[in-house]
Amino acid sequence: MVDLNTAIAAASTERRKRTEGEDKEKKIRRSGADLGLEAFDPAKYAEKEKADAVSMWLVLTFSVIVSLLMRYVLMPNTAADKTDILYLLPLTAMILLPQVHRAILPQKYLEHFTKGTWVKSGFLHTFTFLAMAFLLVNPPFGDIVAPQLSSEWTIATDDGVELLFDDGTSKDAITWTVDSEGKLSGQVWLLFGLADNVNSDGAEVIVTLTNNEPSKELSANNTFWVDNEQRLLNATTTTNSTIPNLFPHGDKDQQFAIKLGENLPEGTHIITVQIIEQGDPWENSRTYKWNLIVVKEVVQG
């Protein structure tokens, strides 16, 4: 038998223990050191922000220096067909970032750096280098691309009175059907324009014609476009369509007119256009190969 006083004392003790446990649990639930949270220190936070800013500028400076070395030291001494090293070597330089930080920055900054700092530094170096590389290899700092075809190439014939264009432009081959004589009558001209991001007129253009006869190098006619200005306005095409726009950039395009011959016979005439220019820092080149196919019209009896 338990008397009333003993029961009340036991209940009171149990209630007190339960209350203390709840208070302790509430205390643990509160934010603070009990949860492993570091107390906010404004001075330490300011130092960390300053360290991150110093790291950012150090990485930017490092990336710019690496980019300049790539462009003006490594690039001129690298062959144009071995350009992979121009990107691989500077990008792998990011492994030096921790050593550069430790060699230059004082200890008060280094103590704030973590693995996350090196990850952010690697990304910053990568994108800074790519942006600088794109800037430095294009005009006005560099030129690594030869002039290219402005728009289209075409073939025109001149019978002394009328200029007749074929409308089969923007292709590697043009097929021209001729009458039963089997010849493309009149003077046959190759017409095209070149465009460049610097100056297309600074390039050497070599045009070679190969057919049944031995290959021969052809020269451009520098006065064709001026001499035939009015005739070009009245020219037609084999399908009575609009004459192709060979110079979409206006005066910025260099005009070319090459006489392929007269009364070209039936068969395939291979036209090779080689473009060579002294770029910066390499010699740039580009080659086009086109076919003019002269086909005899089939007359059904």
Legacy VTK file of the C-alpha trace (Angstrom):
# vtk DataFile Version 3.0
C-alpha trace
ASCII
DATASET POLYDATA
POINTS 301 float
0.000 0.000 0.000
1.258 3.488 -0.909
0.002 6.360 1.086
-1.165 9.605 -0.445
1.920 11.651 0.474
4.291 9.176 -1.117
2.234 9.116 -4.342
2.143 12.913 -4.529
5.913 13.125 -3.956
6.591 10.554 -6.696
4.335 12.352 -9.179
5.991 15.672 -8.381
9.441 14.191 -8.958
8.337 12.649 -12.267
6.800 15.949 -13.439
9.980 17.843 -12.530
12.167 15.426 -14.509
9.865 15.638 -17.519
9.896 19.452 -17.419
13.672 19.536 -17.198
13.898 17.201 -20.178
11.581 19.388 -22.225
13.565 22.501 -21.332
16.775 20.778 -22.351
15.196 19.683 -25.665
13.996 23.230 -26.360
17.459 24.500 -25.623
18.990 22.028 -28.095
16.483 23.033 -30.768
17.536 26.634 -30.562
20.192 27.760 -33.074
23.648 28.225 -31.734
26.691 26.280 -30.713
24.581 23.290 -29.643
23.655 22.712 -33.300
27.236 23.139 -34.561
26.575 26.558 -36.078
29.445 28.969 -35.960
28.655 32.281 -34.379
28.577 35.118 -36.933
31.736 37.187 -36.779
31.443 40.385 -38.902
35.205 41.005 -38.887
35.990 37.466 -40.024
33.285 37.634 -42.703
34.750 40.887 -44.047
38.207 39.307 -44.223
36.826 36.331 -46.140
35.078 38.593 -48.647
38.289 40.554 -49.092
40.236 37.315 -49.617
37.746 36.179 -52.298
38.026 39.518 -54.097
41.825 39.393 -54.040
41.696 35.808 -55.373
39.385 36.865 -58.196
41.695 39.640 -59.387
44.720 37.376 -59.071
43.072 34.729 -61.259
42.002 37.326 -63.840
45.543 38.708 -64.019
46.978 35.201 -64.301
44.556 34.304 -67.117
45.305 37.485 -69.078
49.067 36.849 -68.815
48.604 33.228 -69.943
46.472 34.409 -72.891
49.067 36.970 -73.981
51.847 34.386 -73.770
49.755 32.008 -75.863
49.099 34.640 -78.537
52.474 36.349 -78.829
54.945 33.638 -77.726
53.443 30.184 -78.235
51.275 30.869 -81.292
53.990 32.316 -83.615
56.173 29.270 -82.858
53.435 26.693 -83.478
52.567 25.242 -86.869
49.071 25.964 -88.129
48.278 22.234 -88.271
49.202 21.666 -84.609
46.946 24.148 -82.892
45.611 21.866 -80.154
48.465 22.834 -77.855
47.407 26.483 -78.047
44.314 25.641 -75.984
45.334 22.562 -74.028
48.489 24.057 -72.511
46.913 27.331 -71.249
43.857 25.522 -69.889
45.966 22.997 -67.982
47.757 25.956 -66.409
44.862 26.120 -63.945
46.653 23.467 -61.851
49.141 26.213 -60.959
46.479 28.437 -59.385
46.893 27.139 -55.787
50.682 27.531 -56.042
50.321 31.046 -57.439
48.025 32.001 -54.555
50.430 30.603 -51.961
53.430 32.280 -53.572
51.901 35.749 -53.830
49.228 36.207 -51.165
49.899 36.630 -47.427
48.814 34.059 -44.868
45.907 36.181 -43.655
44.174 35.546 -46.990
45.248 31.931 -47.479
43.550 30.785 -44.281
40.159 31.650 -45.814
40.624 29.532 -48.956
38.988 26.106 -49.323
38.533 23.537 -52.067
35.612 25.593 -53.315
38.005 28.479 -53.924
40.079 26.392 -56.349
36.984 25.165 -58.173
35.753 28.740 -58.677
39.246 29.835 -59.718
39.414 27.061 -62.314
36.126 28.091 -63.917
37.107 31.770 -63.896
40.471 30.988 -65.530
38.851 28.800 -68.203
36.240 31.316 -69.343
38.614 34.282 -69.100
41.171 32.511 -71.290
38.559 31.524 -73.883
37.272 35.091 -74.101
40.790 36.529 -74.383
41.813 33.931 -76.975
38.807 34.777 -79.156
39.675 38.462 -78.889
43.392 38.092 -79.633
43.185 35.842 -82.705
40.683 38.052 -84.548
41.191 41.532 -86.045
42.652 43.896 -85.136
44.977 41.725 -83.012
45.261 38.750 -85.369
44.069 37.106 -88.585
44.023 33.322 -88.845
41.368 32.860 -91.568
41.844 33.226 -95.317
39.310 35.141 -97.442
36.231 33.132 -98.337
33.574 33.093 -101.024
31.289 36.087 -100.507
28.105 34.416 -101.596
28.024 32.322 -104.769
30.043 31.493 -107.852
28.630 31.318 -111.337
29.454 30.878 -114.996
28.594 33.377 -117.729
29.012 33.312 -121.490
29.642 36.296 -123.728
28.772 36.089 -127.432
29.893 39.668 -128.027
26.380 41.038 -127.627
24.721 39.459 -124.623
25.907 38.101 -121.292
24.162 34.890 -120.318
24.425 33.576 -116.742
23.771 30.062 -115.552
21.489 29.980 -112.512
23.101 26.927 -110.909
24.901 28.877 -108.227
25.745 27.876 -104.642
26.788 24.397 -105.788
30.024 22.472 -106.263
29.031 21.767 -109.854
27.232 23.604 -112.628
25.780 21.628 -115.521
25.271 23.588 -118.750
23.345 21.938 -121.564
24.456 22.989 -125.037
23.108 22.369 -128.533
24.046 19.537 -130.830
27.394 21.150 -131.708
28.604 20.109 -128.260
30.326 23.381 -127.352
29.629 26.137 -124.850
29.613 28.993 -127.329
31.360 32.311 -126.842
33.759 33.439 -124.150
33.210 31.550 -120.889
33.756 33.441 -117.640
34.035 32.310 -114.029
32.602 34.995 -111.733
32.727 35.188 -107.929
33.555 37.493 -105.040
35.777 37.131 -101.969
35.176 38.513 -98.497
37.601 38.801 -95.596
37.534 40.185 -92.080
40.612 42.305 -92.848
41.377 42.870 -96.530
40.544 40.343 -99.231
42.652 42.238 -101.775
45.784 41.288 -99.843
45.452 37.633 -100.818
46.933 35.764 -103.749
44.261 33.966 -105.766
45.374 31.151 -108.092
42.776 29.724 -110.488
43.547 26.493 -112.342
41.450 24.861 -115.071
41.722 21.129 -115.711
39.940 19.331 -118.558
40.979 17.200 -121.507
43.886 19.527 -122.090
46.812 19.944 -119.648
46.025 21.986 -116.547
46.624 25.673 -116.936
46.703 28.598 -114.561
44.367 31.449 -115.425
44.638 35.149 -114.664
41.864 37.432 -113.449
40.541 40.241 -115.621
40.675 43.384 -113.490
38.491 45.493 -115.790
35.645 43.062 -116.557
33.168 44.528 -114.084
33.824 48.116 -115.152
33.903 47.424 -118.885
30.634 45.447 -118.762
28.715 47.481 -116.196
25.812 48.291 -118.505
25.735 44.839 -120.093
25.576 43.250 -116.641
22.432 45.239 -115.913
20.799 43.784 -119.040
22.143 40.251 -118.608
19.857 37.238 -118.408
20.112 33.689 -117.107
19.466 30.334 -118.738
16.091 30.165 -116.967
15.270 33.890 -117.194
15.652 34.172 -113.419
17.337 36.950 -111.450
21.099 37.296 -111.814
22.795 36.032 -108.616
24.070 38.587 -106.138
27.771 37.762 -106.001
28.740 40.694 -103.784
26.334 40.970 -100.832
28.759 43.151 -98.864
29.110 45.778 -101.581
32.509 47.420 -101.952
33.911 45.281 -99.116
33.862 42.250 -101.433
36.641 41.760 -103.960
35.333 41.056 -107.455
36.835 38.324 -109.629
36.286 37.522 -113.299
38.407 34.767 -114.894
38.141 33.828 -118.538
38.033 30.024 -118.783
38.291 29.983 -122.562
36.163 30.136 -125.676
33.779 27.546 -127.057
34.477 25.055 -124.280
33.927 21.466 -125.487
31.624 18.892 -123.990
32.909 17.284 -120.805
33.869 18.112 -117.228
36.002 21.191 -116.597
37.516 21.190 -113.097
38.097 24.644 -111.606
40.435 24.952 -108.618
40.621 28.236 -106.721
43.454 28.483 -104.195
43.556 31.486 -101.862
46.757 32.319 -99.964
47.405 35.286 -97.696
49.941 36.235 -95.066
47.861 36.399 -91.925
48.906 37.134 -88.370
50.805 35.095 -87.273
50.381 32.317 -89.888
50.020 32.012 -93.620
46.317 31.399 -94.233
45.027 29.327 -97.121
41.743 28.046 -98.500
40.913 25.936 -101.561
37.685 25.623 -103.548
37.113 22.993 -106.227
34.212 23.414 -108.638
33.065 21.540 -111.733
31.633 22.989 -114.932
29.938 20.133 -116.784
29.097 20.798 -120.415
26.439 18.360 -121.644
25.204 17.960 -125.220
21.472 18.303 -125.618
19.830 15.033 -126.476
17.680 15.356 -129.608
14.920 12.828 -129.785
14.240 11.627 -133.299
LINES 1 302
301 0 1 2 3 4 5 6 7 8 9 10 11 12 13 14 15 16 17 18 19 20 21 22 23 24 25 26 27 28 29 30 31 32 33 34 35 36 37 38 39 40 41 42 43 44 45 46 47 48 49 50 51 52 53 54 55 56 57 58 59 60 61 62 63 64 65 66 67 68 69 70 71 72 73 74 75 76 77 78 79 80 81 82 83 84 85 86 87 88 89 90 91 92 93 94 95 96 97 98 99 100 101 102 103 104 105 106 107 108 109 110 111 112 113 114 115 116 117 118 119 120 121 122 123 124 125 126 127 128 129 130 131 132 133 134 135 136 137 138 139 140 141 142 143 144 145 146 147 148 149 150 151 152 153 154 155 156 157 158 159 160 161 162 163 164 165 166 167 168 169 170 171 172 173 174 175 176 177 178 179 180 181 182 183 184 185 186 187 188 189 190 191 192 193 194 195 196 197 198 199 200 201 202 203 204 205 206 207 208 209 210 211 212 213 214 215 216 217 218 219 220 221 222 223 224 225 226 227 228 229 230 231 232 233 234 235 236 237 238 239 240 241 242 243 244 245 246 247 248 249 250 251 252 253 254 255 256 257 258 259 260 261 262 263 264 265 266 267 268 269 270 271 272 273 274 275 276 277 278 279 280 281 282 283 284 285 286 287 288 289 290 291 292 293 294 295 296 297 298 299 300
